[in-house]
Amino acid sequence: MNSTQTGILVFLCTFGAALLAIYLRGKLPPDHLDGDSRDVVKLVMGLVATMAALVLSLLISTAHTAYDAQEAEIGQLGVHVFQLDHTLAHFGAPAAPARAILRNLVGDDIERTWPHAGGPPVTYAPAQLVAEADQLFTDIATLPASNALDQLEQSRAFSLLSSIGETRRLMSVQSRATISWFVLSVLICWLALLFFGFGLFARLNRTVVIALIAGAVSVATACVLILEMSQPYSGWMIISSAPIRDALQQLSQ
């Protein structure tokens, strides 16, 4: 179930619960709706609202933190790619094959992570790309390092290549980390219960319906945002590939 479907489900559950409560209101005995009963229900609804708000804020904070971390890693990856190419350029013509492999790997990684068709990203590289990555390591290892400066640049290239691999692997693992559907399901149940309480003492009129729709849309949108931020490479809030594309453009110059 994607974020849009989840948002629609949350809206239907909350707004439907409120309408059900309004309907049941006319079926309940009068003593169930007196002052004492109303006070108890309001206290319970306040408790549920507090718990729902805490869980909702926690999920939003967690998803936003993960989203920001992925965005920072994209920027870091772009910087490391550019630095690696700049380091390889120090060796001149002998490093041309390694730089060509680097450009190919970066371009293919962009196409897999940000597919034009909008489908889910590929998390594991094909065997050919793994072979090219190994060849890049070999090409760097065989670069002529006849003096201390060359050896320093070669060591720096290995360090940057290792950092790129670690960052890319971390991004791949994090992209598969999803929000806990159990926690989200509990939150939806609390929200539905909360809206049921809203409708239990409300009379059906246009103002009440508009207010309930606005509230249901708000909580549904919050759930959509949580899911969108927890899936940063698909959906409506895709992390920009600009840092990697800029690095690739500089590699091609």
Beta strands, then each sheet from edge to edge (+ up, - down):
end
